[in-house]
Amino acid sequence: MLEFGVPPGLVRPAWELYVRVGLPGLGRLISPGWHEVGDFLGPSIRGLWRRYPLPRLLELWRDAGIDGVRYRRMSLGGGIVVWGRRRG
């Protein structure tokens, strides 16, 4: 799985600025549709991780029958890759 992430620590304020101002602003320069995407992404990413924090997400993968579940934060935490292998 490749998913957007909410970076921890000192990177978080820069990420918040980017998803609150940068993405919508850049989207506005491209087209109204991209502006809507920029407005949507930040709250959507935050909402996912509020509802399914990483430990819970990894638990769901295990409950679904996936062994050896691991993850790696990418791009200073702005992306997360999760992988494992199917049981059996």
Distance bins in CASP14 RR format, pairs under 12 A and 6 or more apart:
PFRMAT RR
TARGET T0000
AUTHOR 0000-0000-0000
RMODE 2
METHOD distances of the structure
MODEL  1
1 48 0 0 0 0 0 1 0 0 0 0 0
1 52 0 0 0 0 0 1 0 0 0 0 0
1 54 0 0 0 0 0 1 0 0 0 0 0
1 57 0 0 0 0 1 0 0 0 0 0 0
1 58 0 0 0 0 0 1 0 0 0 0 0
1 60 0 0 0 0 0 1 0 0 0 0 0
1 61 0 0 0 0 1 0 0 0 0 0 0
1 64 0 0 0 0 0 1 0 0 0 0 0
1 66 0 0 0 0 0 1 0 0 0 0 0
1 69 0 0 0 0 0 1 0 0 0 0 0
1 70 0 0 0 0 0 1 0 0 0 0 0
1 71 0 0 0 0 1 0 0 0 0 0 0
1 72 0 0 0 0 0 1 0 0 0 0 0
1 79 0 0 0 0 0 1 0 0 0 0 0
1 80 1 0 0 1 0 0 0 0 0 0 0
1 81 1 0 0 1 0 0 0 0 0 0 0
1 82 1 0 1 0 0 0 0 0 0 0 0
1 83 1 0 0 1 0 0 0 0 0 0 0
1 84 0 0 0 0 1 0 0 0 0 0 0
2 71 0 0 0 0 0 1 0 0 0 0 0
2 72 0 0 0 0 0 1 0 0 0 0 0
2 73 0 0 0 0 0 1 0 0 0 0 0
2 74 0 0 0 0 1 0 0 0 0 0 0
2 75 0 0 0 0 0 1 0 0 0 0 0
2 78 0 0 0 0 0 1 0 0 0 0 0
2 79 1 0 0 1 0 0 0 0 0 0 0
2 80 1 0 0 1 0 0 0 0 0 0 0
2 81 1 0 1 0 0 0 0 0 0 0 0
2 82 0 0 0 0 1 0 0 0 0 0 0
2 83 0 0 0 0 1 0 0 0 0 0 0
3 41 0 0 0 0 0 1 0 0 0 0 0
3 44 0 0 0 0 0 1 0 0 0 0 0
3 45 0 0 0 0 1 0 0 0 0 0 0
3 47 0 0 0 0 0 1 0 0 0 0 0
3 48 1 0 0 1 0 0 0 0 0 0 0
3 49 0 0 0 0 1 0 0 0 0 0 0
3 52 0 0 0 0 1 0 0 0 0 0 0
3 54 0 0 0 0 0 1 0 0 0 0 0
3 57 0 0 0 0 1 0 0 0 0 0 0
3 61 0 0 0 0 0 1 0 0 0 0 0
3 71 0 0 0 0 1 0 0 0 0 0 0
3 72 0 0 0 0 0 1 0 0 0 0 0
3 73 0 0 0 0 0 1 0 0 0 0 0
3 74 0 0 0 0 0 1 0 0 0 0 0
3 75 0 0 0 0 0 1 0 0 0 0 0
3 77 0 0 0 0 0 1 0 0 0 0 0
3 78 0 0 0 0 1 0 0 0 0 0 0
3 79 1 0 0 1 0 0 0 0 0 0 0
3 80 1 0 1 0 0 0 0 0 0 0 0
3 81 1 0 0 1 0 0 0 0 0 0 0
3 82 1 0 0 1 0 0 0 0 0 0 0
3 83 0 0 0 0 0 1 0 0 0 0 0
4 15 0 0 0 0 1 0 0 0 0 0 0
4 18 0 0 0 0 0 1 0 0 0 0 0
4 19 0 0 0 0 1 0 0 0 0 0 0
4 23 0 0 0 0 0 1 0 0 0 0 0
4 38 0 0 0 0 0 1 0 0 0 0 0
4 40 0 0 0 0 0 1 0 0 0 0 0
4 41 1 0 0 1 0 0 0 0 0 0 0
4 42 0 0 0 0 1 0 0 0 0 0 0
4 43 0 0 0 0 0 1 0 0 0 0 0
4 44 0 0 0 0 1 0 0 0 0 0 0
4 45 1 0 1 0 0 0 0 0 0 0 0
4 46 0 0 0 0 1 0 0 0 0 0 0
4 47 0 0 0 0 0 1 0 0 0 0 0
4 48 1 0 0 1 0 0 0 0 0 0 0
4 49 0 0 0 0 1 0 0 0 0 0 0
4 73 0 0 0 0 0 1 0 0 0 0 0
4 74 0 0 0 0 0 1 0 0 0 0 0
4 75 0 0 0 0 1 0 0 0 0 0 0
4 77 0 0 0 0 1 0 0 0 0 0 0
4 78 1 0 0 1 0 0 0 0 0 0 0
4 79 1 0 1 0 0 0 0 0 0 0 0
4 80 1 0 0 1 0 0 0 0 0 0 0
4 81 0 0 0 0 0 1 0 0 0 0 0
5 11 0 0 0 0 0 1 0 0 0 0 0
5 12 0 0 0 0 0 1 0 0 0 0 0
5 15 0 0 0 0 1 0 0 0 0 0 0
5 19 0 0 0 0 0 1 0 0 0 0 0
5 41 0 0 0 0 0 1 0 0 0 0 0
5 42 0 0 0 0 1 0 0 0 0 0 0
5 44 0 0 0 0 0 1 0 0 0 0 0
5 45 1 0 1 0 0 0 0 0 0 0 0
5 46 0 0 0 0 1 0 0 0 0 0 0
5 47 0 0 0 0 0 1 0 0 0 0 0
5 48 0 0 0 0 1 0 0 0 0 0 0
5 49 1 0 0 1 0 0 0 0 0 0 0
5 50 0 0 0 0 0 1 0 0 0 0 0
5 52 0 0 0 0 0 1 0 0 0 0 0
5 53 0 0 0 0 0 1 0 0 0 0 0
5 54 0 0 0 0 1 0 0 0 0 0 0
5 57 0 0 0 0 0 1 0 0 0 0 0
5 71 0 0 0 0 0 1 0 0 0 0 0
5 72 0 0 0 0 0 1 0 0 0 0 0
5 73 1 0 0 1 0 0 0 0 0 0 0
5 74 0 0 0 0 1 0 0 0 0 0 0
5 75 0 0 0 0 1 0 0 0 0 0 0
5 76 0 0 0 0 1 0 0 0 0 0 0
5 77 1 0 1 0 0 0 0 0 0 0 0
5 78 1 0 1 0 0 0 0 0 0 0 0
5 79 1 0 1 0 0 0 0 0 0 0 0
5 80 1 0 1 0 0 0 0 0 0 0 0
5 81 0 0 0 0 0 1 0 0 0 0 0
5 82 0 0 0 0 0 1 0 0 0 0 0
6 12 1 0 0 1 0 0 0 0 0 0 0
6 13 0 0 0 0 0 1 0 0 0 0 0
6 15 1 0 0 1 0 0 0 0 0 0 0
6 16 0 0 0 0 1 0 0 0 0 0 0
6 18 0 0 0 0 0 1 0 0 0 0 0
6 19 0 0 0 0 1 0 0 0 0 0 0
6 41 0 0 0 0 0 1 0 0 0 0 0
6 42 0 0 0 0 1 0 0 0 0 0 0
6 43 0 0 0 0 0 1 0 0 0 0 0
6 44 0 0 0 0 0 1 0 0 0 0 0
6 45 1 0 0 1 0 0 0 0 0 0 0
6 46 1 0 0 1 0 0 0 0 0 0 0
6 47 0 0 0 0 1 0 0 0 0 0 0
6 48 0 0 0 0 1 0 0 0 0 0 0
6 49 1 0 1 0 0 0 0 0 0 0 0
6 50 0 0 0 0 1 0 0 0 0 0 0
6 52 0 0 0 0 0 1 0 0 0 0 0
6 53 0 0 0 0 1 0 0 0 0 0 0
6 54 0 0 0 0 1 0 0 0 0 0 0
6 73 0 0 0 0 0 1 0 0 0 0 0
6 75 0 0 0 0 0 1 0 0 0 0 0
6 76 0 0 0 0 0 1 0 0 0 0 0
6 77 1 0 0 1 0 0 0 0 0 0 0
6 78 1 0 0 1 0 0 0 0 0 0 0
6 79 0 0 0 0 1 0 0 0 0 0 0
6 80 0 0 0 0 1 0 0 0 0 0 0
7 13 0 0 0 0 1 0 0 0 0 0 0
7 14 0 0 0 0 1 0 0 0 0 0 0
7 15 1 0 1 0 0 0 0 0 0 0 0
7 16 0 0 0 0 1 0 0 0 0 0 0
7 17 0 0 0 0 0 1 0 0 0 0 0
7 18 0 0 0 0 0 1 0 0 0 0 0
7 19 0 0 0 0 0 1 0 0 0 0 0
7 45 0 0 0 0 0 1 0 0 0 0 0
7 46 0 0 0 0 0 1 0 0 0 0 0
7 49 0 0 0 0 0 1 0 0 0 0 0
7 73 1 0 0 1 0 0 0 0 0 0 0
7 74 0 0 0 0 0 1 0 0 0 0 0
7 75 0 0 0 0 1 0 0 0 0 0 0
7 76 1 0 1 0 0 0 0 0 0 0 0
7 77 1 0 1 0 0 0 0 0 0 0 0
7 78 1 0 1 0 0 0 0 0 0 0 0
7 79 0 0 0 0 1 0 0 0 0 0 0
7 80 0 0 0 0 1 0 0 0 0 0 0
8 15 0 0 0 0 1 0 0 0 0 0 0
8 49 0 0 0 0 0 1 0 0 0 0 0
8 53 0 0 0 0 0 1 0 0 0 0 0
8 54 0 0 0 0 1 0 0 0 0 0 0
8 73 0 0 0 0 1 0 0 0 0 0 0
8 76 0 0 0 0 1 0 0 0 0 0 0
8 77 1 0 0 1 0 0 0 0 0 0 0
8 78 0 0 0 0 1 0 0 0 0 0 0
8 79 0 0 0 0 0 1 0 0 0 0 0
8 80 0 0 0 0 0 1 0 0 0 0 0
9 15 0 0 0 0 1 0 0 0 0 0 0
9 16 0 0 0 0 0 1 0 0 0 0 0
9 73 0 0 0 0 0 1 0 0 0 0 0
9 76 0 0 0 0 1 0 0 0 0 0 0
9 77 0 0 0 0 1 0 0 0 0 0 0
9 78 0 0 0 0 0 1 0 0 0 0 0
10 16 0 0 0 0 0 1 0 0 0 0 0
10 76 0 0 0 0 1 0 0 0 0 0 0
10 77 0 0 0 0 0 1 0 0 0 0 0
11 17 0 0 0 0 0 1 0 0 0 0 0
11 18 0 0 0 0 0 1 0 0 0 0 0
11 73 0 0 0 0 0 1 0 0 0 0 0
11 75 0 0 0 0 1 0 0 0 0 0 0
11 76 1 0 1 0 0 0 0 0 0 0 0
11 77 1 0 0 1 0 0 0 0 0 0 0
11 78 1 0 0 1 0 0 0 0 0 0 0
11 79 0 0 0 0 0 1 0 0 0 0 0
12 18 0 0 0 0 0 1 0 0 0 0 0
12 19 0 0 0 0 0 1 0 0 0 0 0
12 20 0 0 0 0 0 1 0 0 0 0 0
12 46 0 0 0 0 0 1 0 0 0 0 0
12 49 0 0 0 0 0 1 0 0 0 0 0
12 76 0 0 0 0 1 0 0 0 0 0 0
12 77 0 0 0 0 1 0 0 0 0 0 0
12 78 0 0 0 0 1 0 0 0 0 0 0
13 19 0 0 0 0 0 1 0 0 0 0 0
13 20 0 0 0 0 0 1 0 0 0 0 0
13 21 0 0 0 0 0 1 0 0 0 0 0
14 20 0 0 0 0 0 1 0 0 0 0 0
14 21 0 0 0 0 0 1 0 0 0 0 0
14 22 0 0 0 0 0 1 0 0 0 0 0
14 75 0 0 0 0 0 1 0 0 0 0 0
14 76 0 0 0 0 1 0 0 0 0 0 0
14 77 0 0 0 0 0 1 0 0 0 0 0
14 78 0 0 0 0 0 1 0 0 0 0 0
15 21 0 0 0 0 0 1 0 0 0 0 0
15 22 0 0 0 0 0 1 0 0 0 0 0
15 23 0 0 0 0 0 1 0 0 0 0 0
15 41 0 0 0 0 0 1 0 0 0 0 0
15 42 0 0 0 0 1 0 0 0 0 0 0
15 45 0 0 0 0 1 0 0 0 0 0 0
15 46 0 0 0 0 0 1 0 0 0 0 0
15 49 0 0 0 0 0 1 0 0 0 0 0
15 75 0 0 0 0 1 0 0 0 0 0 0
15 76 1 0 0 1 0 0 0 0 0 0 0
15 77 0 0 0 0 1 0 0 0 0 0 0
15 78 1 0 0 1 0 0 0 0 0 0 0
15 79 0 0 0 0 0 1 0 0 0 0 0
16 22 0 0 0 0 0 1 0 0 0 0 0
16 23 0 0 0 0 0 1 0 0 0 0 0
16 42 0 0 0 0 1 0 0 0 0 0 0
16 43 0 0 0 0 0 1 0 0 0 0 0
16 45 0 0 0 0 0 1 0 0 0 0 0
16 46 0 0 0 0 1 0 0 0 0 0 0
16 78 0 0 0 0 0 1 0 0 0 0 0
17 23 0 0 0 0 0 1 0 0 0 0 0
17 24 0 0 0 0 0 1 0 0 0 0 0
17 25 0 0 0 0 0 1 0 0 0 0 0
17 42 0 0 0 0 0 1 0 0 0 0 0
18 24 0 0 0 0 0 1 0 0 0 0 0
18 25 0 0 0 0 0 1 0 0 0 0 0
18 26 0 0 0 0 1 0 0 0 0 0 0
18 38 0 0 0 0 0 1 0 0 0 0 0
18 41 0 0 0 0 1 0 0 0 0 0 0
18 42 0 0 0 0 1 0 0 0 0 0 0
18 45 0 0 0 0 0 1 0 0 0 0 0
18 75 0 0 0 0 0 1 0 0 0 0 0
18 76 0 0 0 0 0 1 0 0 0 0 0
18 78 0 0 0 0 1 0 0 0 0 0 0
19 25 0 0 0 0 0 1 0 0 0 0 0
19 26 0 0 0 0 0 1 0 0 0 0 0
19 37 0 0 0 0 0 1 0 0 0 0 0
19 38 1 0 0 1 0 0 0 0 0 0 0
19 39 0 0 0 0 1 0 0 0 0 0 0
19 40 0 0 0 0 0 1 0 0 0 0 0
19 41 1 0 0 1 0 0 0 0 0 0 0
19 42 1 1 0 0 0 0 0 0 0 0 0
19 43 0 0 0 0 1 0 0 0 0 0 0
19 44 0 0 0 0 1 0 0 0 0 0 0
19 45 1 0 0 1 0 0 0 0 0 0 0
19 46 0 0 0 0 1 0 0 0 0 0 0
19 47 0 0 0 0 0 1 0 0 0 0 0
19 78 0 0 0 0 1 0 0 0 0 0 0
20 38 0 0 0 0 1 0 0 0 0 0 0
20 39 0 0 0 0 1 0 0 0 0 0 0
20 41 0 0 0 0 0 1 0 0 0 0 0
20 42 1 0 0 1 0 0 0 0 0 0 0
20 43 0 0 0 0 1 0 0 0 0 0 0
20 45 0 0 0 0 0 1 0 0 0 0 0
20 46 0 0 0 0 0 1 0 0 0 0 0
21 27 0 0 0 0 0 1 0 0 0 0 0
21 28 0 0 0 0 0 1 0 0 0 0 0
21 38 0 0 0 0 0 1 0 0 0 0 0
21 39 0 0 0 0 0 1 0 0 0 0 0
21 42 0 0 0 0 0 1 0 0 0 0 0
22 28 0 0 0 0 1 0 0 0 0 0 0
22 29 0 0 0 0 0 1 0 0 0 0 0
22 34 0 0 0 0 0 1 0 0 0 0 0
22 35 0 0 0 0 0 1 0 0 0 0 0
22 38 0 0 0 0 1 0 0 0 0 0 0
22 39 0 0 0 0 0 1 0 0 0 0 0
22 41 0 0 0 0 0 1 0 0 0 0 0
22 42 0 0 0 0 0 1 0 0 0 0 0
23 29 0 0 0 0 0 1 0 0 0 0 0
23 30 0 0 0 0 0 1 0 0 0 0 0
23 34 0 0 0 0 1 0 0 0 0 0 0
23 35 0 0 0 0 1 0 0 0 0 0 0
23 36 0 0 0 0 0 1 0 0 0 0 0
23 37 1 0 0 1 0 0 0 0 0 0 0
23 38 1 1 0 0 0 0 0 0 0 0 0
23 39 1 0 0 1 0 0 0 0 0 0 0
23 40 0 0 0 0 1 0 0 0 0 0 0
23 41 1 0 1 0 0 0 0 0 0 0 0
23 42 1 0 0 1 0 0 0 0 0 0 0
23 43 0 0 0 0 0 1 0 0 0 0 0
23 44 0 0 0 0 0 1 0 0 0 0 0
23 45 0 0 0 0 0 1 0 0 0 0 0
24 30 0 0 0 0 0 1 0 0 0 0 0
24 32 0 0 0 0 0 1 0 0 0 0 0
24 33 0 0 0 0 0 1 0 0 0 0 0
24 34 0 0 0 0 1 0 0 0 0 0 0
24 35 1 0 1 0 0 0 0 0 0 0 0
24 36 0 0 0 0 1 0 0 0 0 0 0
24 37 0 0 0 0 1 0 0 0 0 0 0
24 38 1 0 1 0 0 0 0 0 0 0 0
24 39 1 0 1 0 0 0 0 0 0 0 0
24 40 0 0 0 0 1 0 0 0 0 0 0
24 41 0 0 0 0 1 0 0 0 0 0 0
24 42 0 0 0 0 1 0 0 0 0 0 0
24 43 0 0 0 0 0 1 0 0 0 0 0
25 31 0 0 0 0 0 1 0 0 0 0 0
25 32 0 0 0 0 0 1 0 0 0 0 0
25 33 0 0 0 0 0 1 0 0 0 0 0
25 34 0 0 0 0 1 0 0 0 0 0 0
25 35 1 0 0 1 0 0 0 0 0 0 0
25 36 0 0 0 0 0 1 0 0 0 0 0
25 37 0 0 0 0 0 1 0 0 0 0 0
25 38 1 0 0 1 0 0 0 0 0 0 0
25 39 0 0 0 0 1 0 0 0 0 0 0
25 41 0 0 0 0 0 1 0 0 0 0 0
26 34 1 0 0 1 0 0 0 0 0 0 0
26 35 0 0 0 0 1 0 0 0 0 0 0
26 37 0 0 0 0 1 0 0 0 0 0 0
26 38 1 0 0 1 0 0 0 0 0 0 0
26 39 0 0 0 0 0 1 0 0 0 0 0
26 41 0 0 0 0 0 1 0 0 0 0 0
27 33 1 0 0 1 0 0 0 0 0 0 0
27 34 1 1 0 0 0 0 0 0 0 0 0
27 35 1 0 1 0 0 0 0 0 0 0 0
27 36 0 0 0 0 1 0 0 0 0 0 0
27 37 1 0 0 1 0 0 0 0 0 0 0
27 38 1 0 1 0 0 0 0 0 0 0 0
27 39 0 0 0 0 1 0 0 0 0 0 0
27 40 0 0 0 0 0 1 0 0 0 0 0
27 41 0 0 0 0 0 1 0 0 0 0 0
28 34 1 0 0 1 0 0 0 0 0 0 0
28 35 1 0 1 0 0 0 0 0 0 0 0
28 36 0 0 0 0 1 0 0 0 0 0 0
28 37 0 0 0 0 0 1 0 0 0 0 0
28 38 0 0 0 0 1 0 0 0 0 0 0
28 39 0 0 0 0 1 0 0 0 0 0 0
29 35 0 0 0 0 1 0 0 0 0 0 0
29 38 0 0 0 0 0 1 0 0 0 0 0
30 36 0 0 0 0 0 1 0 0 0 0 0
30 37 0 0 0 0 1 0 0 0 0 0 0
30 38 0 0 0 0 1 0 0 0 0 0 0
31 37 0 0 0 0 1 0 0 0 0 0 0
31 38 0 0 0 0 0 1 0 0 0 0 0
32 38 0 0 0 0 0 1 0 0 0 0 0
32 39 0 0 0 0 0 1 0 0 0 0 0
33 39 0 0 0 0 1 0 0 0 0 0 0
33 40 0 0 0 0 1 0 0 0 0 0 0
34 40 0 0 0 0 0 1 0 0 0 0 0
34 41 0 0 0 0 0 1 0 0 0 0 0
35 41 0 0 0 0 0 1 0 0 0 0 0
36 44 0 0 0 0 0 1 0 0 0 0 0
37 43 0 0 0 0 0 1 0 0 0 0 0
37 44 0 0 0 0 1 0 0 0 0 0 0
38 44 0 0 0 0 1 0 0 0 0 0 0
38 45 0 0 0 0 0 1 0 0 0 0 0
40 46 0 0 0 0 0 1 0 0 0 0 0
40 47 0 0 0 0 0 1 0 0 0 0 0
41 47 0 0 0 0 0 1 0 0 0 0 0
41 48 0 0 0 0 0 1 0 0 0 0 0
41 78 0 0 0 0 0 1 0 0 0 0 0
42 48 0 0 0 0 1 0 0 0 0 0 0
42 49 0 0 0 0 0 1 0 0 0 0 0
42 50 0 0 0 0 0 1 0 0 0 0 0
42 78 0 0 0 0 0 1 0 0 0 0 0
43 49 0 0 0 0 0 1 0 0 0 0 0
43 50 0 0 0 0 0 1 0 0 0 0 0
44 50 0 0 0 0 0 1 0 0 0 0 0
44 51 0 0 0 0 0 1 0 0 0 0 0
45 51 0 0 0 0 0 1 0 0 0 0 0
45 52 0 0 0 0 0 1 0 0 0 0 0
45 77 0 0 0 0 0 1 0 0 0 0 0
45 78 0 0 0 0 1 0 0 0 0 0 0
45 79 0 0 0 0 1 0 0 0 0 0 0
45 80 0 0 0 0 0 1 0 0 0 0 0
46 52 0 0 0 0 0 1 0 0 0 0 0
46 53 0 0 0 0 0 1 0 0 0 0 0
46 78 0 0 0 0 0 1 0 0 0 0 0
47 53 0 0 0 0 0 1 0 0 0 0 0
48 54 0 0 0 0 0 1 0 0 0 0 0
48 56 0 0 0 0 0 1 0 0 0 0 0
48 57 0 0 0 0 1 0 0 0 0 0 0
48 79 0 0 0 0 0 1 0 0 0 0 0
48 80 0 0 0 0 0 1 0 0 0 0 0
49 55 0 0 0 0 0 1 0 0 0 0 0
49 56 0 0 0 0 1 0 0 0 0 0 0
49 57 0 0 0 0 1 0 0 0 0 0 0
49 77 0 0 0 0 0 1 0 0 0 0 0
49 78 0 0 0 0 0 1 0 0 0 0 0
49 79 0 0 0 0 0 1 0 0 0 0 0
49 80 0 0 0 0 1 0 0 0 0 0 0
50 56 0 0 0 0 0 1 0 0 0 0 0
50 57 0 0 0 0 0 1 0 0 0 0 0
51 57 0 0 0 0 1 0 0 0 0 0 0
51 60 0 0 0 0 0 1 0 0 0 0 0
52 58 0 0 0 0 1 0 0 0 0 0 0
52 59 0 0 0 0 1 0 0 0 0 0 0
52 60 1 0 0 1 0 0 0 0 0 0 0
52 61 0 0 0 0 0 1 0 0 0 0 0
52 80 0 0 0 0 0 1 0 0 0 0 0
52 82 0 0 0 0 0 1 0 0 0 0 0
53 59 0 0 0 0 1 0 0 0 0 0 0
53 60 0 0 0 0 0 1 0 0 0 0 0
53 80 0 0 0 0 0 1 0 0 0 0 0
54 60 0 0 0 0 0 1 0 0 0 0 0
54 61 0 0 0 0 0 1 0 0 0 0 0
54 69 0 0 0 0 0 1 0 0 0 0 0
54 70 0 0 0 0 0 1 0 0 0 0 0
54 71 1 0 0 1 0 0 0 0 0 0 0
54 72 0 0 0 0 0 1 0 0 0 0 0
54 73 0 0 0 0 1 0 0 0 0 0 0
54 77 0 0 0 0 0 1 0 0 0 0 0
54 79 0 0 0 0 0 1 0 0 0 0 0
54 80 1 0 0 1 0 0 0 0 0 0 0
54 81 0 0 0 0 0 1 0 0 0 0 0
54 82 0 0 0 0 1 0 0 0 0 0 0
55 61 0 0 0 0 0 1 0 0 0 0 0
55 62 0 0 0 0 0 1 0 0 0 0 0
55 69 0 0 0 0 0 1 0 0 0 0 0
55 71 0 0 0 0 0 1 0 0 0 0 0
55 82 0 0 0 0 0 1 0 0 0 0 0
56 62 0 0 0 0 0 1 0 0 0 0 0
56 63 0 0 0 0 0 1 0 0 0 0 0
57 63 0 0 0 0 0 1 0 0 0 0 0
57 64 0 0 0 0 0 1 0 0 0 0 0
57 66 0 0 0 0 0 1 0 0 0 0 0
57 69 0 0 0 0 1 0 0 0 0 0 0
57 71 0 0 0 0 1 0 0 0 0 0 0
57 80 0 0 0 0 1 0 0 0 0 0 0
57 82 1 0 0 1 0 0 0 0 0 0 0
58 64 0 0 0 0 0 1 0 0 0 0 0
58 66 0 0 0 0 1 0 0 0 0 0 0
58 67 0 0 0 0 0 1 0 0 0 0 0
58 68 0 0 0 0 1 0 0 0 0 0 0
58 69 1 0 1 0 0 0 0 0 0 0 0
58 70 0 0 0 0 1 0 0 0 0 0 0
58 71 1 0 0 1 0 0 0 0 0 0 0
58 80 0 0 0 0 0 1 0 0 0 0 0
58 82 1 0 0 1 0 0 0 0 0 0 0
58 83 0 0 0 0 0 1 0 0 0 0 0
58 84 0 0 0 0 1 0 0 0 0 0 0
59 65 0 0 0 0 0 1 0 0 0 0 0
59 66 0 0 0 0 0 1 0 0 0 0 0
59 69 0 0 0 0 1 0 0 0 0 0 0
59 82 0 0 0 0 0 1 0 0 0 0 0
60 66 0 0 0 0 1 0 0 0 0 0 0
60 69 0 0 0 0 1 0 0 0 0 0 0
60 82 0 0 0 0 0 1 0 0 0 0 0
61 67 0 0 0 0 1 0 0 0 0 0 0
61 68 0 0 0 0 1 0 0 0 0 0 0
61 69 1 0 1 0 0 0 0 0 0 0 0
61 70 0 0 0 0 1 0 0 0 0 0 0
61 71 0 0 0 0 1 0 0 0 0 0 0
61 82 1 0 0 1 0 0 0 0 0 0 0
61 83 0 0 0 0 1 0 0 0 0 0 0
61 84 1 0 0 1 0 0 0 0 0 0 0
61 85 0 0 0 0 0 1 0 0 0 0 0
61 86 0 0 0 0 0 1 0 0 0 0 0
61 87 0 0 0 0 0 1 0 0 0 0 0
62 68 0 0 0 0 1 0 0 0 0 0 0
62 69 1 0 1 0 0 0 0 0 0 0 0
62 70 0 0 0 0 0 1 0 0 0 0 0
62 82 0 0 0 0 0 1 0 0 0 0 0
62 84 0 0 0 0 1 0 0 0 0 0 0
62 85 0 0 0 0 0 1 0 0 0 0 0
62 86 0 0 0 0 0 1 0 0 0 0 0
62 87 0 0 0 0 1 0 0 0 0 0 0
63 69 0 0 0 0 0 1 0 0 0 0 0
63 87 0 0 0 0 0 1 0 0 0 0 0
64 82 0 0 0 0 0 1 0 0 0 0 0
64 84 0 0 0 0 0 1 0 0 0 0 0
64 86 0 0 0 0 1 0 0 0 0 0 0
64 87 0 0 0 0 1 0 0 0 0 0 0
65 84 0 0 0 0 1 0 0 0 0 0 0
65 85 0 0 0 0 1 0 0 0 0 0 0
65 86 1 0 0 1 0 0 0 0 0 0 0
65 87 1 0 1 0 0 0 0 0 0 0 0
65 88 0 0 0 0 1 0 0 0 0 0 0
66 82 0 0 0 0 1 0 0 0 0 0 0
66 83 0 0 0 0 1 0 0 0 0 0 0
66 84 1 0 1 0 0 0 0 0 0 0 0
66 85 1 0 0 1 0 0 0 0 0 0 0
66 86 1 0 0 1 0 0 0 0 0 0 0
66 87 1 0 0 1 0 0 0 0 0 0 0
66 88 0 0 0 0 0 1 0 0 0 0 0
67 83 0 0 0 0 0 1 0 0 0 0 0
67 84 1 0 0 1 0 0 0 0 0 0 0
67 85 1 0 1 0 0 0 0 0 0 0 0
67 86 1 0 0 1 0 0 0 0 0 0 0
67 87 1 0 1 0 0 0 0 0 0 0 0
67 88 0 0 0 0 1 0 0 0 0 0 0
68 82 0 0 0 0 0 1 0 0 0 0 0
68 83 0 0 0 0 1 0 0 0 0 0 0
68 84 1 0 1 0 0 0 0 0 0 0 0
68 85 1 0 0 1 0 0 0 0 0 0 0
68 86 0 0 0 0 0 1 0 0 0 0 0
68 87 0 0 0 0 1 0 0 0 0 0 0
69 81 0 0 0 0 0 1 0 0 0 0 0
69 82 1 0 0 1 0 0 0 0 0 0 0
69 83 1 0 0 1 0 0 0 0 0 0 0
69 84 1 0 1 0 0 0 0 0 0 0 0
69 85 0 0 0 0 1 0 0 0 0 0 0
69 86 0 0 0 0 0 1 0 0 0 0 0
69 87 0 0 0 0 0 1 0 0 0 0 0
70 80 0 0 0 0 0 1 0 0 0 0 0
70 81 0 0 0 0 1 0 0 0 0 0 0
70 82 1 0 0 1 0 0 0 0 0 0 0
70 83 1 0 0 1 0 0 0 0 0 0 0
70 84 1 0 0 1 0 0 0 0 0 0 0
70 85 0 0 0 0 0 1 0 0 0 0 0
71 77 0 0 0 0 0 1 0 0 0 0 0
71 79 0 0 0 0 1 0 0 0 0 0 0
71 80 1 0 1 0 0 0 0 0 0 0 0
71 81 1 0 0 1 0 0 0 0 0 0 0
71 82 1 0 1 0 0 0 0 0 0 0 0
71 83 1 0 0 1 0 0 0 0 0 0 0
71 84 0 0 0 0 1 0 0 0 0 0 0
72 78 0 0 0 0 0 1 0 0 0 0 0
72 79 0 0 0 0 1 0 0 0 0 0 0
72 80 1 0 0 1 0 0 0 0 0 0 0
72 81 1 0 1 0 0 0 0 0 0 0 0
72 82 0 0 0 0 1 0 0 0 0 0 0
72 83 0 0 0 0 1 0 0 0 0 0 0
72 84 0 0 0 0 0 1 0 0 0 0 0
73 79 1 0 0 1 0 0 0 0 0 0 0
73 80 1 0 1 0 0 0 0 0 0 0 0
73 81 0 0 0 0 1 0 0 0 0 0 0
73 82 0 0 0 0 0 1 0 0 0 0 0
74 80 1 0 0 1 0 0 0 0 0 0 0
74 81 1 0 0 1 0 0 0 0 0 0 0
74 82 0 0 0 0 0 1 0 0 0 0 0
75 81 0 0 0 0 0 1 0 0 0 0 0
END
